Amino acid sequence: MDSDLISDIDSDLILDLDSDLILDLIYVLIFDISVYGRTYFTWGGNVGGSIPGGSSAVCSGSYLPVPRLCAQGLLDLMVVVSTKSPKSEKQYVWEAVADSSSYVIREDTNPEKLLARGAQITLYLRIQNLVKNYSQFLSFPNYNWQEKSRTIEMRNPKEVEKDEYNEFYKKTFNEFLDPLGYTHFTTEGEVEFRSVLYIPGMGPLNNEDVVNPKTKNICLYVKRVFISDDFDGELFPRYLSFVKGVVDSDDLPLNVSLEILQESRIVRIMRKRLVRKTFDMIQEISESENKEDYKMFWENFGRFLKLGCIEDTGNHKRITPLLRFYTSKNEEEMTSLDEHVENMGENQKAIYYLATDSLKSAKTAPFLEKLVQKDIEVLYLVEPIDEVAIQNLQTYKEKKFVDISKEDLELGGEDEVNERETKQEYNLLCDWIKQQLGDKVAKVQISKRLSSSPCVLVSGKLMKAQALGDTASLEFTRGRILEINPDHPIIKDLNVACKNAPESSDAKRADDLLYDTSLISSGFSPDSPAELGSKIYEMMATALRGRWGRSEDEDEDEVEASEVSAAETDTSVGEEGSENKVIEPSEVRTKSDPWQD
């Protein structure tokens, strides 16, 4: 290098750029390292913002460290460094091409490119996609030929297209499906932060992901610096752990820890606003014209919202309108509680529901008979978590939730005089049935909910179920109450029997069988299925005997034949026993037995 040229360069500026340094400059371009001076870079001829600077170069008296980056596949790359000391009127240019061992230093004579001081680095390369993907978290704006590249939450929502939101979601969270919905917002005031949140297109594949609050679905940045994606309910409650997104705050310190996050007042305010925005996003999906979107959301994440009914009483007003259930009037499509209340009769003062283990069993449950007759719609709760969630809600729009399988069901419109007379008529039967069943039931009473079934078992039941478990974990700890239908022929016959023949064995067997069948029809399990089967067979035999012309003499002949056959078998066994002598092993001895006396 010409010594005269070196002497004209300011002594504070030393350039030692090689082909490896070119890759270092790319690293500087992509990642935001602390800025020690104002160094400008451009690529493609457009000037960008301040960046950290060079590698082993000292620019304008500030040493700018740059780590090495091993990169491959970058073609047609050239670096031009223009530098000028404030103590000199001359400006020099250093130029090098990638994969070249030589470089050129020359004086810059173009007056339009003269700098006041410092250095300008210009990169000529073809890495548009690389820059677009990895420069999104720079704290300053940067430009390429075609577009301004900044992270999505830092941009104006009006400038971002739906395809960009979907692309950002897929790349950030390694997803292959488009999200069901997204929201992009900036919160200002007491706490300022920017965020983009997404509802995934697919839910978790197992229940463990539902109850696990630790997910990597939320990426927290502070001043565009990534902090963590490993949270345990600090930013979102457990029931909203399926939400994915990016949160960027300027109020939190860069050295924030998980302990600070748990105790930070700023984080608590952020959490509250993030939850609120999430509910707004879900509500928007539920109100959209495309009903399939919310149907898919409910199939994937309905369990989460039901869990929220249990764990977050403060947000019941936001959660309840989002719930969906099958009903007795709509068994094909789920109905919202708003629609259910709107369809209720004027005199209906409660929201009635029935908890069962399946939609099929709900349709045929005897508890529904009188309500269907009165044209009252009933909610079907067919998942184990449903009843617990509804019990935590208690009311909605001043309508109390009422379980139709519990005692003391009041439907209104009953004739009190007729009801009192019926109770007097069947009071003796209720006492007789209770005496026969003993501790199996707490009491027996006239039913207000039956129209076609003879009886039903109800209870003030306390359902113990894990929120996301199976039906095997259900327990009913309070006494069962047997309700009888006074209009049914079986009950009328038993009423006559208890008055005229209270000790009749047939009446007692019918009473036992009535209780066992009511167990099954009411959703309980019989104490002894085999014993129940025997009772049914016995009753069937009694009912069918001689019905189609077969005489009872045939039964007697068959019984006698079987008895004779059994007797003959016993006799033959006895004769064989007398002819064949059983010899014990101790009696078998040889002639040469040394132990023989």
Secondary structure, 3 states (H helix, E strand, C coil): CCHHHHHHCCCCCECCCCHHHHHHHHHHHHCCCCCCCCEEEEECCEEEEEECCCCCCEECCEECCCCCCCCCCCCCCEEEEEEECCCCCCEEEEEEECCCCCEEEEECCCHHHCCCCEEEEEEECCCHHHHHHHCCCCCCCEECCCCEECCHHHCCHHHCCHHHHHHHHHHHHCCCCCCCEEEEEEECCCCCEEEEEEECCCCCCCCHHHHCCEECCEEEEECCEEEECCEECCCCCHHHCCCEEEEEECCCCCCCCHHHHHHCHHHHHHHHHHHHHHHHHHHHHHCCCCHHHHHHHHHHHHHHHHHHHHHCHHHHHHHHHHCEEEECCCCCCCEEHHHHHHCCCCCCCEEEEEECCCHHHHHCCHHHHHHHHCCCCEEEECCHHHHHHHHHHCEECCEEEEECCCCCCCCCCCCHHHHHHHHHHHHHHHHHHHHHHHHHCCEEEECCCCCCCCEEEEECCCECCCCCCCHHHCCECCCEEEEECCCCHHHHHHHHHHHHCCCCHHHHHHHHHHHHHHHHHCCCCCCCHHHHHHHHHHHHHHHHCCCCCCCHHHHHHHHHHHHHHHHHHHHHHHHHHHHCCCCCHHHCCCCCCCCCC
